[in-house]
Amino acid sequence: MSATIALQAALVARLDQGQRLSGVFHDAPARAPYPYAVLNCSDERDWSCKGRQGREIALQLVLWDEQPSRLLALESDIELDLDGLGTGPDWHLSSLVLTGKRRSRDPGGPWSCMFELRARLIESEKGVPE
């Protein structure tokens, strides 16, 4: 499994816990009830070292909600949820860093909060449990 797929699967599984969101999507949904999230892994770079494959992945997680107070509470919960994320047996998550966050509002619609994140993953050593 690729590093991007492992990271996306781990993030979707973590965000689906607690059922605070109506869904986590990889593109803007046509008719999803609020609140929901859109996850986009946009850029992948080589981060290999010592004979092991590594990837640095830039990603954006956008929360959408029509209630600004609920969105603020979700933002806080999501930041805490990102700690201790496991990415499965093939990849070890070395770091997941918040590089930016911004809120905005569509004048005729919902509020959004975009998290910009950088993840660094290294291929797990075969035969060594993570």
N, C-alpha and C positions, 0 to 999 in steps of 0.2 A: 504494500500500500504506500502511496506517495505521502510525503510529509504534509502537503496541503490537505489531502483528503483526511489524513489522520487528525490534523488540527481542526478542520471543519467539523468532523464527526464528534470530537471531544467537546468543542464549544456548543454545538447544537444540543448534545446530551445534557450538558451542564445547564444551559439556558432553559431547557424543557423541564428541569426539576422544579417542583413547587407550583407549576401551572400558573405563574404570574403573567405569562405572555400567551396570546391566542395562537402564536406560532412563530417559528424562526424560518425565514425564507432566504433564498439566494438571489432573489430579484423582487422588485416591488409587486406585491400580490394585487389581483384585480379587486377583490372584495373581502379582505380579511377584517374581522372586528379588532378594534383597538383594545389593549396595546399589543403591538407585534414588533418583531425585530427583523432586520435585513442584514445578512452577513455576506461580506464580499472579500475574498482573499485576492488582492489585486496584483501583487508583485512578488516574485520569488527569485532569490539570489543564492548562489553557491556559498556555503559556510562550512565547507569540509575542512577536516584537520586530522592529522595523525592516522591517515589511512581509513578514516571513517567519513561517510557521506554526511553532509550537514546542509541545512537550508535556513535562510533568513527570509521570513515571509511578512509582508506588509498587509494588514487587513483593516477593514472598516466594519464596525458594527453600528448600525443605526437603529435606535429605538424610536417608535412612532406612537403617539398617544394624543387624544383630544383633550385630556385633562392634565394641565401643567403640574399640579401638585402630585399626581400619581406618577408622572414621568420623573420628577425629581426623586421620589422614593425608589423607583426602579433603577435610576442611575446609580444611586448609592449601593443598592443591593448587587447590581451587576459588577461594580468595581470590586466588591468583596468576593464575589463568586469566581473571579479570575485566578485567585490564589490556589495553588495546589492542583492545577489542572493536569490530569493524566492523559497521555496520547496513545496508549496501547503498547503492545509488545515490540513494535518495529522502530519506534522513535521515542527519544527522550526529550522532553521540553526543557531546554536549558534556561530560557528566560521568556517572559511575556511582559512587555513594558508598554504602559500607556504613554504615547508620544503626543497626544493632543485630544481635546474634547471640546465640542462646541454645540450650543443649543440654537435653534432657530424655529421660526414659525412660518408656515405658509399663510399668507394673509387671509385666505378663504378656507383654511383647513387646520390640520393638526400641528402639534408641536413635534420637533424631532431633537434627538441628541445623538451626535456622531462621536463614537470613540475611535480614535486612530491608534492602532496597536502595532507593535513589532514583536514577532515571535522568532526565536532561534531554537532550532531542533537539530539534534545529532542522532544519527542512526544508532540504535541499541547494539551493544556487543552481543553477538550470537552466543547463546548458552549462559549469559549472565542476566539473572532477573533484575528488573528495574525496581 
